[in-house]
Amino acid sequence: MAWAPWRRWLAANGVTSVAPTFITGPLDKMLAQVEDAHRHAGASPGSAQAGARLLGAHLEGPFISPDRLGAHRAQWRRDPDSKHLVALAGVTPGALGIVTLAPRQRPAWPPPTRTRRARHRRGGRRRGEQGRPDREHPPVRRRRRPRAGGRHPHRGDGGGRTDQRRV
């Protein structure tokens, strides 16, 4: 693929960075395309001449649900197993940013345990969890409600009476 003209076109239209997405195909060919994108990402990333910055690629498939293929070809869909994990682990670090896995497809490898993104994709934070588990956060304070006749903290004109009485 001719990455340079595409990146310059994106930058000219206001896009500063992009995660190229590769849909279902033969896994070795998909990983070769990811490596190719990563090679071109290194050439003066984010400069006006190079265009939009390339982030880690998004591998959309082949580990998707057989019931929800959409535009993906059924012949290339796969259930994830250990040989796929070895292939994904062999990709240059930073080349691969996102891998789409169908939620009901059971991978043969253990799921990530310490990633915030895994929890986010799974439906957000757990009950009682605040922010990142590896950082200390101050306790959350409840916002006080304005008293009747008091100033409302979210008025654009600097506040005003919250009741409708005329004086």
PyMOL CGO cylinders between C-alpha atoms (Angstrom):
from pymol import cmd
from pymol.cgo import CYLINDER

trace = [
    CYLINDER, 0.00, 0.00, 0.00, 1.14, 3.54, -0.71, 0.3, 1, 1, 1, 1, 1, 1,
    CYLINDER, 1.14, 3.54, -0.71, 1.14, 4.83, 2.87, 0.3, 1, 1, 1, 1, 1, 1,
    CYLINDER, 1.14, 4.83, 2.87, 2.68, 8.29, 2.32, 0.3, 1, 1, 1, 1, 1, 1,
    CYLINDER, 2.68, 8.29, 2.32, -0.03, 9.84, 0.07, 0.3, 1, 1, 1, 1, 1, 1,
    CYLINDER, -0.03, 9.84, 0.07, -2.78, 8.43, 2.27, 0.3, 1, 1, 1, 1, 1, 1,
    CYLINDER, -2.78, 8.43, 2.27, -1.16, 9.81, 5.44, 0.3, 1, 1, 1, 1, 1, 1,
    CYLINDER, -1.16, 9.81, 5.44, -0.68, 13.27, 3.84, 0.3, 1, 1, 1, 1, 1, 1,
    CYLINDER, -0.68, 13.27, 3.84, -4.32, 13.29, 2.66, 0.3, 1, 1, 1, 1, 1, 1,
    CYLINDER, -4.32, 13.29, 2.66, -5.51, 12.46, 6.19, 0.3, 1, 1, 1, 1, 1, 1,
    CYLINDER, -5.51, 12.46, 6.19, -3.34, 15.23, 7.69, 0.3, 1, 1, 1, 1, 1, 1,
    CYLINDER, -3.34, 15.23, 7.69, -4.62, 17.74, 5.12, 0.3, 1, 1, 1, 1, 1, 1,
    CYLINDER, -4.62, 17.74, 5.12, -8.17, 16.90, 6.24, 0.3, 1, 1, 1, 1, 1, 1,
    CYLINDER, -8.17, 16.90, 6.24, -7.48, 17.40, 9.96, 0.3, 1, 1, 1, 1, 1, 1,
    CYLINDER, -7.48, 17.40, 9.96, -6.63, 13.84, 11.05, 0.3, 1, 1, 1, 1, 1, 1,
    CYLINDER, -6.63, 13.84, 11.05, -3.55, 13.82, 13.29, 0.3, 1, 1, 1, 1, 1, 1,
    CYLINDER, -3.55, 13.82, 13.29, -3.25, 10.08, 13.97, 0.3, 1, 1, 1, 1, 1, 1,
    CYLINDER, -3.25, 10.08, 13.97, -4.89, 6.88, 12.81, 0.3, 1, 1, 1, 1, 1, 1,
    CYLINDER, -4.89, 6.88, 12.81, -4.96, 3.18, 13.72, 0.3, 1, 1, 1, 1, 1, 1,
    CYLINDER, -4.96, 3.18, 13.72, -5.11, 1.31, 10.39, 0.3, 1, 1, 1, 1, 1, 1,
    CYLINDER, -5.11, 1.31, 10.39, -7.61, -1.56, 10.52, 0.3, 1, 1, 1, 1, 1, 1,
    CYLINDER, -7.61, -1.56, 10.52, -7.08, -4.87, 8.74, 0.3, 1, 1, 1, 1, 1, 1,
    CYLINDER, -7.08, -4.87, 8.74, -10.10, -7.14, 8.28, 0.3, 1, 1, 1, 1, 1, 1,
    CYLINDER, -10.10, -7.14, 8.28, -10.23, -10.93, 8.24, 0.3, 1, 1, 1, 1, 1, 1,
    CYLINDER, -10.23, -10.93, 8.24, -7.87, -12.72, 5.91, 0.3, 1, 1, 1, 1, 1, 1,
    CYLINDER, -7.87, -12.72, 5.91, -5.06, -15.27, 6.09, 0.3, 1, 1, 1, 1, 1, 1,
    CYLINDER, -5.06, -15.27, 6.09, -3.32, -14.56, 9.41, 0.3, 1, 1, 1, 1, 1, 1,
    CYLINDER, -3.32, -14.56, 9.41, 0.20, -14.54, 7.95, 0.3, 1, 1, 1, 1, 1, 1,
    CYLINDER, 0.20, -14.54, 7.95, -0.85, -12.03, 5.27, 0.3, 1, 1, 1, 1, 1, 1,
    CYLINDER, -0.85, -12.03, 5.27, -2.62, -9.83, 7.86, 0.3, 1, 1, 1, 1, 1, 1,
    CYLINDER, -2.62, -9.83, 7.86, 0.47, -9.80, 10.09, 0.3, 1, 1, 1, 1, 1, 1,
    CYLINDER, 0.47, -9.80, 10.09, 2.69, -8.93, 7.09, 0.3, 1, 1, 1, 1, 1, 1,
    CYLINDER, 2.69, -8.93, 7.09, 0.42, -5.94, 6.40, 0.3, 1, 1, 1, 1, 1, 1,
    CYLINDER, 0.42, -5.94, 6.40, 0.66, -4.88, 10.06, 0.3, 1, 1, 1, 1, 1, 1,
    CYLINDER, 0.66, -4.88, 10.06, 4.48, -5.05, 9.85, 0.3, 1, 1, 1, 1, 1, 1,
    CYLINDER, 4.48, -5.05, 9.85, 4.40, -3.02, 6.62, 0.3, 1, 1, 1, 1, 1, 1,
    CYLINDER, 4.40, -3.02, 6.62, 2.30, -0.33, 8.29, 0.3, 1, 1, 1, 1, 1, 1,
    CYLINDER, 2.30, -0.33, 8.29, 4.68, -0.27, 11.25, 0.3, 1, 1, 1, 1, 1, 1,
    CYLINDER, 4.68, -0.27, 11.25, 7.71, 0.19, 8.95, 0.3, 1, 1, 1, 1, 1, 1,
    CYLINDER, 7.71, 0.19, 8.95, 6.07, 3.24, 7.40, 0.3, 1, 1, 1, 1, 1, 1,
    CYLINDER, 6.07, 3.24, 7.40, 5.02, 4.63, 10.77, 0.3, 1, 1, 1, 1, 1, 1,
    CYLINDER, 5.02, 4.63, 10.77, 8.66, 5.20, 11.73, 0.3, 1, 1, 1, 1, 1, 1,
    CYLINDER, 8.66, 5.20, 11.73, 9.39, 7.69, 8.94, 0.3, 1, 1, 1, 1, 1, 1,
    CYLINDER, 9.39, 7.69, 8.94, 9.21, 11.10, 10.68, 0.3, 1, 1, 1, 1, 1, 1,
    CYLINDER, 9.21, 11.10, 10.68, 5.99, 10.33, 12.55, 0.3, 1, 1, 1, 1, 1, 1,
    CYLINDER, 5.99, 10.33, 12.55, 3.50, 13.15, 12.83, 0.3, 1, 1, 1, 1, 1, 1,
    CYLINDER, 3.50, 13.15, 12.83, 5.44, 15.66, 10.72, 0.3, 1, 1, 1, 1, 1, 1,
    CYLINDER, 5.44, 15.66, 10.72, 3.64, 17.73, 8.10, 0.3, 1, 1, 1, 1, 1, 1,
    CYLINDER, 3.64, 17.73, 8.10, 5.59, 16.00, 5.30, 0.3, 1, 1, 1, 1, 1, 1,
    CYLINDER, 5.59, 16.00, 5.30, 4.87, 12.49, 6.62, 0.3, 1, 1, 1, 1, 1, 1,
    CYLINDER, 4.87, 12.49, 6.62, 1.20, 13.18, 7.32, 0.3, 1, 1, 1, 1, 1, 1,
    CYLINDER, 1.20, 13.18, 7.32, -0.98, 11.61, 10.00, 0.3, 1, 1, 1, 1, 1, 1,
    CYLINDER, -0.98, 11.61, 10.00, 0.81, 9.56, 12.65, 0.3, 1, 1, 1, 1, 1, 1,
    CYLINDER, 0.81, 9.56, 12.65, 0.23, 5.80, 12.44, 0.3, 1, 1, 1, 1, 1, 1,
    CYLINDER, 0.23, 5.80, 12.44, -0.71, 4.24, 15.76, 0.3, 1, 1, 1, 1, 1, 1,
    CYLINDER, -0.71, 4.24, 15.76, -0.66, 0.50, 16.42, 0.3, 1, 1, 1, 1, 1, 1,
    CYLINDER, -0.66, 0.50, 16.42, -2.74, -1.38, 13.87, 0.3, 1, 1, 1, 1, 1, 1,
    CYLINDER, -2.74, -1.38, 13.87, -6.19, -2.83, 14.57, 0.3, 1, 1, 1, 1, 1, 1,
    CYLINDER, -6.19, -2.83, 14.57, -6.52, -6.50, 13.68, 0.3, 1, 1, 1, 1, 1, 1,
    CYLINDER, -6.52, -6.50, 13.68, -10.26, -6.96, 13.13, 0.3, 1, 1, 1, 1, 1, 1,
    CYLINDER, -10.26, -6.96, 13.13, -10.47, -10.69, 12.83, 0.3, 1, 1, 1, 1, 1, 1,
    CYLINDER, -10.47, -10.69, 12.83, -9.96, -13.50, 12.16, 0.3, 1, 1, 1, 1, 1, 1,
    CYLINDER, -9.96, -13.50, 12.16, -11.13, -14.25, 15.73, 0.3, 1, 1, 1, 1, 1, 1,
    CYLINDER, -11.13, -14.25, 15.73, -14.73, -13.15, 15.25, 0.3, 1, 1, 1, 1, 1, 1,
    CYLINDER, -14.73, -13.15, 15.25, -18.10, -14.78, 15.84, 0.3, 1, 1, 1, 1, 1, 1,
    CYLINDER, -18.10, -14.78, 15.84, -19.40, -17.07, 13.09, 0.3, 1, 1, 1, 1, 1, 1,
    CYLINDER, -19.40, -17.07, 13.09, -22.87, -15.65, 13.74, 0.3, 1, 1, 1, 1, 1, 1,
    CYLINDER, -22.87, -15.65, 13.74, -21.82, -12.03, 13.11, 0.3, 1, 1, 1, 1, 1, 1,
    CYLINDER, -21.82, -12.03, 13.11, -19.47, -12.11, 10.15, 0.3, 1, 1, 1, 1, 1, 1,
    CYLINDER, -19.47, -12.11, 10.15, -20.85, -9.07, 8.35, 0.3, 1, 1, 1, 1, 1, 1,
    CYLINDER, -20.85, -9.07, 8.35, -18.38, -8.18, 5.56, 0.3, 1, 1, 1, 1, 1, 1,
    CYLINDER, -18.38, -8.18, 5.56, -15.82, -10.77, 6.71, 0.3, 1, 1, 1, 1, 1, 1,
    CYLINDER, -15.82, -10.77, 6.71, -15.35, -13.96, 4.68, 0.3, 1, 1, 1, 1, 1, 1,
    CYLINDER, -15.35, -13.96, 4.68, -16.30, -17.12, 6.56, 0.3, 1, 1, 1, 1, 1, 1,
    CYLINDER, -16.30, -17.12, 6.56, -13.38, -19.06, 5.07, 0.3, 1, 1, 1, 1, 1, 1,
    CYLINDER, -13.38, -19.06, 5.07, -10.85, -16.91, 6.99, 0.3, 1, 1, 1, 1, 1, 1,
    CYLINDER, -10.85, -16.91, 6.99, -12.60, -16.86, 10.37, 0.3, 1, 1, 1, 1, 1, 1,
    CYLINDER, -12.60, -16.86, 10.37, -10.71, -18.78, 13.05, 0.3, 1, 1, 1, 1, 1, 1,
    CYLINDER, -10.71, -18.78, 13.05, -11.11, -19.81, 16.67, 0.3, 1, 1, 1, 1, 1, 1,
    CYLINDER, -11.11, -19.81, 16.67, -8.10, -18.48, 18.58, 0.3, 1, 1, 1, 1, 1, 1,
    CYLINDER, -8.10, -18.48, 18.58, -5.55, -21.09, 19.64, 0.3, 1, 1, 1, 1, 1, 1,
    CYLINDER, -5.55, -21.09, 19.64, -1.96, -21.21, 20.88, 0.3, 1, 1, 1, 1, 1, 1,
    CYLINDER, -1.96, -21.21, 20.88, -0.38, -21.10, 17.40, 0.3, 1, 1, 1, 1, 1, 1,
    CYLINDER, -0.38, -21.10, 17.40, -2.21, -17.82, 16.77, 0.3, 1, 1, 1, 1, 1, 1,
    CYLINDER, -2.21, -17.82, 16.77, -0.84, -16.45, 20.05, 0.3, 1, 1, 1, 1, 1, 1,
    CYLINDER, -0.84, -16.45, 20.05, 2.69, -17.37, 18.95, 0.3, 1, 1, 1, 1, 1, 1,
    CYLINDER, 2.69, -17.37, 18.95, 2.10, -15.59, 15.61, 0.3, 1, 1, 1, 1, 1, 1,
    CYLINDER, 2.10, -15.59, 15.61, 0.74, -12.46, 17.35, 0.3, 1, 1, 1, 1, 1, 1,
    CYLINDER, 0.74, -12.46, 17.35, 3.62, -12.47, 19.84, 0.3, 1, 1, 1, 1, 1, 1,
    CYLINDER, 3.62, -12.47, 19.84, 6.07, -12.51, 16.92, 0.3, 1, 1, 1, 1, 1, 1,
    CYLINDER, 6.07, -12.51, 16.92, 4.92, -9.11, 15.65, 0.3, 1, 1, 1, 1, 1, 1,
    CYLINDER, 4.92, -9.11, 15.65, 7.27, -6.18, 16.20, 0.3, 1, 1, 1, 1, 1, 1,
    CYLINDER, 7.27, -6.18, 16.20, 6.46, -4.45, 19.52, 0.3, 1, 1, 1, 1, 1, 1,
    CYLINDER, 6.46, -4.45, 19.52, 4.23, -1.43, 18.92, 0.3, 1, 1, 1, 1, 1, 1,
    CYLINDER, 4.23, -1.43, 18.92, 3.05, -2.59, 15.50, 0.3, 1, 1, 1, 1, 1, 1,
    CYLINDER, 3.05, -2.59, 15.50, -0.18, -4.12, 16.79, 0.3, 1, 1, 1, 1, 1, 1,
    CYLINDER, -0.18, -4.12, 16.79, -2.43, -1.95, 18.95, 0.3, 1, 1, 1, 1, 1, 1,
    CYLINDER, -2.43, -1.95, 18.95, -5.85, -3.64, 19.02, 0.3, 1, 1, 1, 1, 1, 1,
    CYLINDER, -5.85, -3.64, 19.02, -6.99, -7.21, 18.37, 0.3, 1, 1, 1, 1, 1, 1,
    CYLINDER, -6.99, -7.21, 18.37, -10.73, -7.81, 18.09, 0.3, 1, 1, 1, 1, 1, 1,
    CYLINDER, -10.73, -7.81, 18.09, -11.86, -11.02, 19.78, 0.3, 1, 1, 1, 1, 1, 1,
    CYLINDER, -11.86, -11.02, 19.78, -15.47, -12.21, 19.74, 0.3, 1, 1, 1, 1, 1, 1,
    CYLINDER, -15.47, -12.21, 19.74, -16.76, -12.20, 23.32, 0.3, 1, 1, 1, 1, 1, 1,
    CYLINDER, -16.76, -12.20, 23.32, -18.11, -15.73, 23.08, 0.3, 1, 1, 1, 1, 1, 1,
    CYLINDER, -18.11, -15.73, 23.08, -15.07, -17.23, 21.38, 0.3, 1, 1, 1, 1, 1, 1,
    CYLINDER, -15.07, -17.23, 21.38, -12.96, -18.92, 24.06, 0.3, 1, 1, 1, 1, 1, 1,
    CYLINDER, -12.96, -18.92, 24.06, -9.27, -18.32, 23.33, 0.3, 1, 1, 1, 1, 1, 1,
    CYLINDER, -9.27, -18.32, 23.33, -6.80, -21.08, 24.16, 0.3, 1, 1, 1, 1, 1, 1,
    CYLINDER, -6.80, -21.08, 24.16, -4.55, -18.57, 25.93, 0.3, 1, 1, 1, 1, 1, 1,
    CYLINDER, -4.55, -18.57, 25.93, -5.27, -16.79, 29.22, 0.3, 1, 1, 1, 1, 1, 1,
    CYLINDER, -5.27, -16.79, 29.22, -6.95, -13.37, 28.95, 0.3, 1, 1, 1, 1, 1, 1,
    CYLINDER, -6.95, -13.37, 28.95, -5.01, -10.23, 29.97, 0.3, 1, 1, 1, 1, 1, 1,
    CYLINDER, -5.01, -10.23, 29.97, -5.44, -9.55, 33.67, 0.3, 1, 1, 1, 1, 1, 1,
    CYLINDER, -5.44, -9.55, 33.67, -3.81, -6.20, 34.29, 0.3, 1, 1, 1, 1, 1, 1,
    CYLINDER, -3.81, -6.20, 34.29, -4.92, -4.12, 31.34, 0.3, 1, 1, 1, 1, 1, 1,
    CYLINDER, -4.92, -4.12, 31.34, -7.30, -1.26, 31.70, 0.3, 1, 1, 1, 1, 1, 1,
    CYLINDER, -7.30, -1.26, 31.70, -8.34, -1.64, 28.08, 0.3, 1, 1, 1, 1, 1, 1,
    CYLINDER, -8.34, -1.64, 28.08, -9.50, -5.22, 28.64, 0.3, 1, 1, 1, 1, 1, 1,
    CYLINDER, -9.50, -5.22, 28.64, -11.86, -4.04, 31.39, 0.3, 1, 1, 1, 1, 1, 1,
    CYLINDER, -11.86, -4.04, 31.39, -13.00, -1.14, 29.24, 0.3, 1, 1, 1, 1, 1, 1,
    CYLINDER, -13.00, -1.14, 29.24, -13.89, -3.37, 26.29, 0.3, 1, 1, 1, 1, 1, 1,
    CYLINDER, -13.89, -3.37, 26.29, -15.60, -5.76, 28.69, 0.3, 1, 1, 1, 1, 1, 1,
    CYLINDER, -15.60, -5.76, 28.69, -17.98, -3.12, 29.99, 0.3, 1, 1, 1, 1, 1, 1,
    CYLINDER, -17.98, -3.12, 29.99, -16.12, -0.63, 32.15, 0.3, 1, 1, 1, 1, 1, 1,
    CYLINDER, -16.12, -0.63, 32.15, -14.95, -0.55, 35.70, 0.3, 1, 1, 1, 1, 1, 1,
    CYLINDER, -14.95, -0.55, 35.70, -16.02, -2.99, 38.35, 0.3, 1, 1, 1, 1, 1, 1,
    CYLINDER, -16.02, -2.99, 38.35, -18.35, -1.84, 41.11, 0.3, 1, 1, 1, 1, 1, 1,
    CYLINDER, -18.35, -1.84, 41.11, -16.44, 0.17, 43.70, 0.3, 1, 1, 1, 1, 1, 1,
    CYLINDER, -16.44, 0.17, 43.70, -13.35, 0.58, 41.53, 0.3, 1, 1, 1, 1, 1, 1,
    CYLINDER, -13.35, 0.58, 41.53, -12.05, 4.10, 41.00, 0.3, 1, 1, 1, 1, 1, 1,
    CYLINDER, -12.05, 4.10, 41.00, -9.64, 4.85, 38.17, 0.3, 1, 1, 1, 1, 1, 1,
    CYLINDER, -9.64, 4.85, 38.17, -6.48, 2.88, 37.60, 0.3, 1, 1, 1, 1, 1, 1,
    CYLINDER, -6.48, 2.88, 37.60, -5.77, 0.19, 40.19, 0.3, 1, 1, 1, 1, 1, 1,
    CYLINDER, -5.77, 0.19, 40.19, -2.04, 0.96, 40.17, 0.3, 1, 1, 1, 1, 1, 1,
    CYLINDER, -2.04, 0.96, 40.17, -2.49, 4.59, 41.31, 0.3, 1, 1, 1, 1, 1, 1,
    CYLINDER, -2.49, 4.59, 41.31, -3.78, 6.15, 44.49, 0.3, 1, 1, 1, 1, 1, 1,
    CYLINDER, -3.78, 6.15, 44.49, -6.84, 8.34, 44.11, 0.3, 1, 1, 1, 1, 1, 1,
    CYLINDER, -6.84, 8.34, 44.11, -8.37, 10.65, 46.67, 0.3, 1, 1, 1, 1, 1, 1,
    CYLINDER, -8.37, 10.65, 46.67, -11.84, 9.67, 47.86, 0.3, 1, 1, 1, 1, 1, 1,
    CYLINDER, -11.84, 9.67, 47.86, -14.65, 10.87, 45.64, 0.3, 1, 1, 1, 1, 1, 1,
    CYLINDER, -14.65, 10.87, 45.64, -16.60, 13.75, 47.16, 0.3, 1, 1, 1, 1, 1, 1,
    CYLINDER, -16.60, 13.75, 47.16, -20.25, 14.25, 46.35, 0.3, 1, 1, 1, 1, 1, 1,
    CYLINDER, -20.25, 14.25, 46.35, -21.18, 17.50, 44.68, 0.3, 1, 1, 1, 1, 1, 1,
    CYLINDER, -21.18, 17.50, 44.68, -23.29, 19.74, 46.84, 0.3, 1, 1, 1, 1, 1, 1,
    CYLINDER, -23.29, 19.74, 46.84, -26.65, 20.73, 45.48, 0.3, 1, 1, 1, 1, 1, 1,
    CYLINDER, -26.65, 20.73, 45.48, -27.30, 24.45, 45.30, 0.3, 1, 1, 1, 1, 1, 1,
    CYLINDER, -27.30, 24.45, 45.30, -29.67, 25.79, 47.89, 0.3, 1, 1, 1, 1, 1, 1,
    CYLINDER, -29.67, 25.79, 47.89, -32.92, 27.39, 46.78, 0.3, 1, 1, 1, 1, 1, 1,
    CYLINDER, -32.92, 27.39, 46.78, -32.15, 30.97, 45.88, 0.3, 1, 1, 1, 1, 1, 1,
    CYLINDER, -32.15, 30.97, 45.88, -28.43, 30.25, 45.78, 0.3, 1, 1, 1, 1, 1, 1,
    CYLINDER, -28.43, 30.25, 45.78, -26.07, 30.35, 42.88, 0.3, 1, 1, 1, 1, 1, 1,
    CYLINDER, -26.07, 30.35, 42.88, -26.07, 27.50, 40.39, 0.3, 1, 1, 1, 1, 1, 1,
    CYLINDER, -26.07, 27.50, 40.39, -22.52, 26.33, 39.64, 0.3, 1, 1, 1, 1, 1, 1,
    CYLINDER, -22.52, 26.33, 39.64, -23.15, 25.49, 35.98, 0.3, 1, 1, 1, 1, 1, 1,
    CYLINDER, -23.15, 25.49, 35.98, -24.65, 28.68, 34.61, 0.3, 1, 1, 1, 1, 1, 1,
    CYLINDER, -24.65, 28.68, 34.61, -22.74, 30.25, 31.76, 0.3, 1, 1, 1, 1, 1, 1,
    CYLINDER, -22.74, 30.25, 31.76, -23.35, 33.81, 32.97, 0.3, 1, 1, 1, 1, 1, 1,
    CYLINDER, -23.35, 33.81, 32.97, -21.48, 33.28, 36.22, 0.3, 1, 1, 1, 1, 1, 1,
    CYLINDER, -21.48, 33.28, 36.22, -24.45, 32.06, 38.21, 0.3, 1, 1, 1, 1, 1, 1,
    CYLINDER, -24.45, 32.06, 38.21, -27.84, 33.39, 39.04, 0.3, 1, 1, 1, 1, 1, 1,
    CYLINDER, -27.84, 33.39, 39.04, -30.88, 32.70, 41.11, 0.3, 1, 1, 1, 1, 1, 1,
    CYLINDER, -30.88, 32.70, 41.11, -32.09, 29.14, 40.74, 0.3, 1, 1, 1, 1, 1, 1,
    CYLINDER, -32.09, 29.14, 40.74, -35.66, 29.85, 41.72, 0.3, 1, 1, 1, 1, 1, 1,
    CYLINDER, -35.66, 29.85, 41.72, -38.13, 31.72, 39.55, 0.3, 1, 1, 1, 1, 1, 1,
    CYLINDER, -38.13, 31.72, 39.55, -39.23, 34.38, 42.05, 0.3, 1, 1, 1, 1, 1, 1,
    CYLINDER, -39.23, 34.38, 42.05, -39.30, 37.97, 40.89, 0.3, 1, 1, 1, 1, 1, 1,
    CYLINDER, -39.30, 37.97, 40.89, -37.90, 40.54, 43.23, 0.3, 1, 1, 1, 1, 1, 1,
]
cmd.load_cgo(trace, "trace")
